Amino acid sequence: MSSAATPQPALLVLADGLVLRGEAFGAKATALGEVVFNTGMTGYQEVMTDPSYAGQLVTFTYPELGNTGVNSSDQEADAPHVRGVIARQLAPTESNWRSEGSLEAWLQEHGVVGISGIDTRSLVRHLREGGAMNGAISSDGSTPQQLLERVRAMPSMAGLNLAKDVSTREPYSWSSLCPASFDQRLQENPATPYKVVAIDFGIKRAILERLVAHGCDVTVLPADATVEQVLERQPEGVFLSNGPGDPSAVTSGIALAKSLVEHNNLPLFGICLGHQILGLALGGTTFKLGYGHRGLNHPCGTTGVVEITSQNHGFALDADSLPAEQMEVTHLNLNDRTVAAFAHRQKPIFGVQYHPEASPGPHDADHHFGRFATLMRERRS
């Protein structure tokens, strides 16, 4: 049961001067970050623990948070990566057979600042018109003017390499399936698992679990891994993960991808930031979207073939920059026609901008993991 204590006031201040007043929840402090929005109706815990949201204050458009509580199985990392949470209202109590505690207590435990009582739909319209921008959530007594000065002194997300901040420091192995047995979705596996090296730019656990479900034995390496460190593990495929920040700033990852591309028969698969890094390594460029794509129902595909996808990104590949003789754009985001997936015309290399692992979201795109497994199987033959 949530606390019945007297609500404490909180402020949300945006870089353009907008000041919104609400009620504090979670940690009582000030959090600065890029204010973005997610339109999903479910999966708030997966969103909050996704490392790709590092450095951001996330607005949830669904009007109530916390109704299903929190549990250890639905986390994408050991702890939340969002800096702050913006909500219309919190559920007065959590009620779910899998719940292990309240959202309010969990956010307090992890030092995440929240504000409720905000007209989130109006705020989203403001962000759609003005673009994602820096902001602050505060419940520590700071004045709007003090917060505005701090917000305007913050750097833009453009140019920031945040992958180095969220990446593992040491290599580790992963062989676990999703802990929720009803969501393991096991696939036909080879007698000997495929040896995969995953580069951690902010990797979600659900991605590791889907790789295992498709027959992979995964070794995870840090974002600054060298090509020698990758190849000494004799991988049958290399996966480049999702992550936060500006892909063009992840220079070590781009350099690694360029080296791996030279190995003609080595399957490479990138998701989200990893997809962008592959595109940059192949000669493309990226740009910052106005307000990004974050939600669970984005249609992607080509004429006559559409899948509903889970998305979380603020940057995209520039389609016109991709060398047509090497790269084929296989999927477009059907909302704005930005690049949603590509494949190399001559090599076993492909990238997907959206999240085929979902978590949260629909399972339409899980076949991309199957494609990666197929490329490794063909390499064995």
QUIVENHU-V552698 format. One record per helix or strand of 3 or more residues. SS is the DSSP state (@ for helix, = for strand). FROM is the first residue (numbers start at 0). TO is the last residue. Records with the same first field share a line. If there is no record, write none. Layout:
SS = FROM-TO ; FROM-TO
//
This chain:
= = 8-13 ; 18-26 ; 29-37 ; 55-59 ; 83-85 ; 112-115 ; 132-137 ; 171-173 ; 193-198 ; 215-220 ; 236-239 ; 266-270 ; 285-301 ; 304-316 ; 326-332 ; 338-343 ; 348-351
@ = 43-48 ; 50-52 ; 71-73 ; 102-109 ; 119-129 ; 143-151 ; 162-165 ; 180-182 ; 204-212 ; 226-230 ; 246-248 ; 250-260 ; 272-280 ; 318-320 ; 366-379
//
